[in-house]
């Protein structure tokens, strides 16, 4: 069901009190704040998501009523008759209610995402970098920053320190050296290790800054993208397997008040998955992560080894080997898609 806020519902109720049907009143408000332009049949289907317009017949009657009132208009575009609102619809509703404040309220309610989506330009442009720093400075709650082998630039570090001292949580996700080598070349192993050490050195005294390493190529496809306060996402569009991040084009998607666009939701979900797959920088943490990730395999190996210990129990080896196979079989099945993916990548080289 489409949602209308209290102000919209109140205006629709006021229109009903002037003698309009509920469906016409609802449609007038919906068209004033949503502004759909569609063929009449399609429009009737779209507005069925709103209260009072669930019936196609009622929706089409409401459309005809508003066309008769000249609150809606029709035009032929590319050979198709399209129904939409007149440009002065908010003012017409206000005049009908003899309340000029209604027009301002309707215009304030209407939310269009277009101003919140920007193509900032090529990553090589200095304006993209400086606006990136400005956005970091604006953080109030959290910064999520995945990077491949980006060094800790002085200005970036200074801003992150400032925000961390203000209580902002900073999560930095870097590629493990082994992954950096896969994506670049062998010379990146030492460079990656140096830069990881440099990042850790810069923030080892900052309790609100956490640095982790990713070993998963799919997770590092987010490299050079970042989010601020879970509401603004900057996304670097490039081919991570064939291009450097500086060859990409940066876009920004922000969230209007009270809304969270699907693009922002998807980035946040992917980052959380990448973060949960990552490992802390300390060697002991890496070992624990490796053990935790492959614990089923270790358990299968353990039962297999125990099967060869001489124990005076009937069918001892068969029982433990059976348990080991029972654990290992699903693991092998789970690995088939990944192995197919590896084979396809190898063939496409």
C-alpha positions in Angstrom: 0.0 0.0 0.0 1.3 3.5 -0.9 1.9 5.7 2.2 0.6 9.2 2.6 1.7 11.3 5.5 -0.7 13.0 7.9 -0.7 16.3 6.1 -1.7 14.6 2.8 -4.5 12.6 4.5 -5.7 15.8 6.2 -5.9 17.7 2.9 -7.7 14.8 1.3 -10.2 14.8 4.2 -10.8 18.5 3.7 -11.5 18.0 0.0 -14.0 15.3 0.9 -15.8 17.7 3.2 -16.3 20.0 0.2 -18.3 17.3 -1.6 -15.6 15.4 -3.5 -15.6 11.6 -3.4 -12.9 10.0 -1.4 -11.2 8.5 -4.4 -11.1 11.9 -6.2 -9.8 13.6 -3.1 -7.1 11.0 -2.6 -6.1 11.1 -6.3 -5.9 14.9 -6.3 -3.5 14.9 -3.4 -1.4 12.0 -4.8 -1.1 13.7 -8.2 -0.1 17.0 -6.5 2.6 15.4 -4.4 3.7 12.5 -6.7 3.1 13.9 -10.2 2.7 10.7 -12.2 2.5 11.1 -16.0 1.1 7.9 -17.5 -1.5 6.6 -20.0 -4.9 6.5 -18.2 -5.0 2.7 -17.8 -1.5 2.6 -16.4 -2.2 5.5 -14.1 -5.2 3.7 -12.7 -3.0 0.7 -11.9 -0.3 2.8 -10.3 -2.6 4.7 -7.9 -4.2 1.5 -6.7 -1.5 1.4 -4.1 -3.0 4.4 -2.3 -6.0 4.2 0.2 -9.4 4.8 -1.5 -8.1 4.0 -4.9 -7.7 0.2 -4.6 -10.5 -0.4 -7.1 -9.6 0.1 -10.8 -13.1 1.3 -11.5 -12.9 3.9 -8.6 -9.5 5.0 -9.8 -10.7 5.6 -13.3 -13.8 7.4 -12.1 -11.5 9.7 -10.0 -9.3 10.3 -13.1 -12.3 11.3 -15.1 -13.6 13.6 -12.3 -10.2 15.4 -12.1 -10.0 15.7 -15.9 -13.5 17.3 -15.9 -12.4 19.7 -13.2 -9.3 20.5 -15.3 -7.0 19.4 -12.4 -5.5 16.8 -14.7 -4.6 17.1 -18.3 -4.0 14.8 -21.3 -1.4 15.2 -24.0 -0.2 13.0 -26.9 3.5 12.1 -26.5 5.1 9.8 -29.1 1.6 8.8 -30.3 0.5 7.8 -26.8 -2.1 9.8 -24.8 -0.6 10.5 -21.4 -2.6 11.7 -18.3 -0.8 14.0 -15.8 -1.4 16.8 -13.4 -1.7 20.4 -14.5 1.3 22.5 -13.3 -0.9 24.6 -11.0 -2.6 21.6 -9.3 -1.4 22.5 -5.8 -2.8 26.1 -6.2 -6.1 24.8 -7.6 -6.5 22.6 -4.5 -5.7 25.5 -2.3 -8.3 27.7 -4.1 -10.9 25.0 -3.8 -10.3 24.8 -0.1 -10.1 28.6 0.3 -6.8 28.1 2.1 -3.7 29.4 0.4 -1.4 27.7 2.9 -2.4 24.3 1.4 -0.4 25.0 -1.8 2.8 25.6 0.2 2.1 22.4 2.3 1.6 20.3 -0.8 4.8 21.6 -2.4 6.7 21.0 0.8 5.4 17.4 1.0 6.4 16.5 -2.6 9.7 14.7 -2.7 11.7 14.2 -5.9 14.9 12.3 -5.8 16.5 14.0 -8.7 18.3 16.8 -6.7 19.7 14.1 -4.4 21.5 12.2 -7.2 24.6 13.7 -8.7 27.2 12.7 -11.3 30.3 14.4 -9.8 32.6 13.6 -12.7 35.8 11.7 -13.3 37.8 10.6 -10.3 40.9 12.4 -11.6 39.2 15.8 -11.2 40.5 17.6 -8.1 37.0 18.8 -7.4 35.9 15.2 -6.7 38.7 14.8 -4.2 38.0 18.1 -2.4 34.3 17.4 -2.2 35.2 14.0 -0.8 37.1 15.7 2.0 34.2 18.1 2.6 31.8 15.2 2.9 34.0 13.4 5.4 34.1 16.6 7.5 30.3 16.6 7.6 30.1 13.1 9.2 28.2 13.0 12.5 27.7 9.3 13.2 29.7 6.9 11.0 32.0 6.7 8.0 32.4 3.4 6.0 35.5 3.5 3.9 36.5 0.5 1.8 39.8 0.9 -0.1 42.1 -1.4 -2.0 45.7 -0.1 -1.4 45.0 3.6 -0.9 47.7 5.3 1.2 46.8 7.3 4.3 46.9 10.8 2.7 47.6 13.5 5.3 44.4 15.5 4.8 42.3 12.4 4.9 43.9 11.2 8.1 43.6 14.6 9.7 39.9 14.8 9.0 39.3 11.2 10.1 41.1 12.0 13.4 38.9 15.0 13.9 35.7 13.1 13.3 36.9 10.2 15.5 37.6 12.6 18.3 34.1 13.9 17.9 32.8 10.4 18.5 32.2 9.4 14.9 32.6 5.7 14.2 35.1 5.1 11.4 35.3 1.7 9.7 38.2 1.3 7.2 38.2 -1.8 5.0 41.5 -2.5 3.2 42.5 -5.3 0.9 44.8 -8.0 2.3 48.2 -8.1 0.5 47.3 -11.4 -1.1 44.2 -9.8 -2.6 46.1 -6.7 -3.7 48.5 -9.0 -5.6 45.7 -10.8 -7.3 44.2 -7.5 -8.5 47.4 -5.7 -9.4 50.8 -7.5 -9.5 53.4 -9.1 -7.2 55.1 -5.7 -6.5 51.9 -4.6 -4.7 52.5 -7.2 -1.9 55.1 -5.1 -0.1 53.3 -1.8 -0.9 50.0 -3.1 0.4 51.7 -4.3 3.6 53.4 -0.9 4.1 50.2 1.0 3.6 48.2 -1.3 6.0 50.9 -0.7 8.6 50.7 3.0 8.0 46.9 3.1 8.4 47.2 1.1 11.6 49.9 3.3 13.0 47.8 6.4 12.3 44.8 5.2 14.3 46.1 2.7 16.8 45.2 5.1 19.6 41.7 5.9 18.3 39.0 3.8 19.9 36.3 4.7 17.4 38.4 3.8 14.4 38.5 0.1 13.3 40.6 -1.2 10.5 40.0 -4.6 8.9 41.3 -6.6 6.0 39.3 -8.2 3.2 40.4 -11.3 1.4 37.4 -11.6 -0.9 37.5 -10.0 -4.4 33.7 -9.6 -4.5 33.8 -7.6 -1.3 36.6 -5.3 -2.6 34.5 -4.4 -5.6 33.3 -1.6 -3.3 36.8 -0.1 -3.1 36.9 3.7 -3.3 33.2 3.9 -2.7 32.1 5.1 0.8 29.1 6.1 2.9 28.6 8.8 5.5 26.1 8.5 8.4 24.3 5.7 6.5 22.5 8.4 4.4 25.0 9.5 1.7 26.8 7.1 -0.6 29.5 8.0 -3.1 30.0 5.3 -5.6 33.1 5.0 -7.9 31.9 3.4 -11.2 34.7 1.5 -12.9 35.8 -2.1 -13.8 37.7 -3.1 -10.7 39.3 -6.1 -12.5 40.6 -4.0 -15.5 40.8 -0.4 -14.3 42.3 1.6 -11.5 39.8 3.4 -9.2 41.1 6.8 -10.5 39.8 5.9 -13.9 36.3 5.8 -12.7 33.4 8.3 -12.5 32.0 9.2 -9.1 28.3 9.5 -8.4 26.6 10.6 -5.2 23.3 9.5 -3.9 21.9 11.2 -0.8 18.8 10.5 1.3 15.9 12.9 1.6 14.7 13.4 5.1 12.7 10.4 6.3 13.7 8.3 3.3 16.5 5.9 2.4 16.9 5.2 -1.4 17.4 1.6 -2.5 20.9 2.4 -3.8 22.0 3.6 -0.4 20.4 0.5 1.2 22.2 -1.8 -1.2 25.6 -0.2 -0.5 25.1 -0.4 3.2 24.1 -4.1 3.0 27.1 -5.0 0.8 29.5 -3.1 3.1 28.1 -4.9 6.1 28.6 -8.3 4.4 32.1 -7.3 3.4 32.8 -6.2 7.0 31.5 -9.4 8.4 33.7 -11.4 6.0 36.8 -9.3 6.9 39.5 -9.9 9.6 41.2 -7.7 12.0 44.8 -6.7 11.3 46.4 -8.6 14.2 47.9 -12.0 13.1 46.0 -13.8 15.9 42.8 -12.3 14.6 43.6 -13.6 11.1 44.2 -17.1 12.4 40.9 -17.1 14.4 39.1 -15.7 11.3 40.5 -18.5 9.1 39.6 -21.1 11.7 36.1 -19.8 12.2 35.5 -19.6 8.5 36.6 -23.2 7.8 35.5 -24.8 11.1 33.4 -27.4 9.4 36.4 -28.5 7.3 38.5 -28.8 10.4 35.8 -30.8 12.2 35.6 -33.2 9.3 39.4 -33.7 9.4 39.3 -34.2 13.2 36.7 -37.0 12.9 38.8 -38.6 10.1 41.9 -38.6 12.2 40.1 -40.0 15.2 38.9 -42.9 13.0 42.5 -44.1 12.8 43.0 -44.2 16.6 42.6 -47.7 17.9 39.6 -47.7 20.2 37.9 -50.9 21.5 34.5 -49.8 20.1 32.7 -51.9 17.5 32.8 -50.3 14.0 34.7 -47.3 15.4 36.5 -46.3 12.2 33.3 -46.7 10.0 31.3 -44.6 12.4 33.8 -41.7 12.4 34.6 -41.9 8.7 30.8 -41.8 8.1 30.5 -38.7 10.3 33.4 -37.1 8.5 31.9 -37.7 5.1 28.6 -36.4 6.3 30.2 -33.1 7.2 32.4 -32.9 4.1 29.8 -33.8 1.5 27.6 -30.6 1.9 30.8 -28.5 1.9 31.8 -30.0 -1.5 28.4 -29.3 -2.8 28.6 -25.7 -1.6 31.9 -25.2 -3.3 30.7 -26.3 -6.7 29.3 -22.8 -7.7 32.6 -21.2 -6.6 34.7 -23.7 -8.5 32.6 -23.1 -11.6 33.1 -19.3 -11.2 36.9 -19.8 -10.9 36.9 -22.1 -14.0 34.9 -19.5 -16.0 37.3 -16.7 -15.0 40.3 -18.9 -16.0 38.7 -19.6 -19.4 38.0 -15.9 -20.1 41.6 -14.8 -19.5 
